[in-house]
Amino acid sequence: MISNKCALVVSLMVLIGFPVFFLVISLCTGQWGYLVWSIPPSFAAGFTGLVITLNQIKKERKNA
């Protein structure tokens, strides 16, 4: 259960946190390529992790 919560937090950090981090970098430097190139991999990794984690949580609740 604790590992699922940790996986959920990590997935959300990748999905939301990384683009926000690169947004700040882009705002400071004025080079928007940082933000543009960070969105697809962040979305792919974060969304995949989120779906897998939510399915695992759903399975555990069903078995409990």
N, C-alpha and C positions, 0 to 999 in steps of 0.2 A: 504494500500500500504506500509506503513512504517512497519507494523508488518510482512509483507511478506519479506521485505528486512532484517529485524532482524532475521527471521527464516532461511533465506538463509545463513546469516553470521554464525549463530549458527551451522547449519548443516555442513558447510564447516570447521568450527573450530573442530567439533567432528570428521569429516572424515579425516582431514589432521593434525590439530593441536595436538590432543591427541597422535597419533602415533609418531609425531616428538618430543613431550615432553618426551614420554617414551623411545625414541631412545637416547635422551640426558642422561636420567637417566641410561640407559643400558650401554652407553659408559663410564659414570663416575664410575659405580659400577662394570662393567664387568659381570653382571648377565643378560643374554639376555632373561631370562624368563619374565621380565617386558615388553619388547617389544613384544614378541611372544604372551603373554596372553592379551595384549591390542588391538591387531589388529582385531580379530573377533568381539568383542563388539563395537568397534569404527566404523568398517565398517557397521555392522548391523544397528546401531542407526543413523549414519551419512547418509548412503545411503537411508534409509527409510525416514528420514526427508527431504532429498534433493528431492526425487521423489515427495513426497506430496507437498512440497513448490513449485516446478516447475509446477506441475499440477494446483495448486491454482493460480499462476501468469498467466498461460496460460488461465485459465477460466476468470480471471479479464480482460485480454487484449481482449478476445473475446467479452465480454459484454460491453466494453467501446466504 
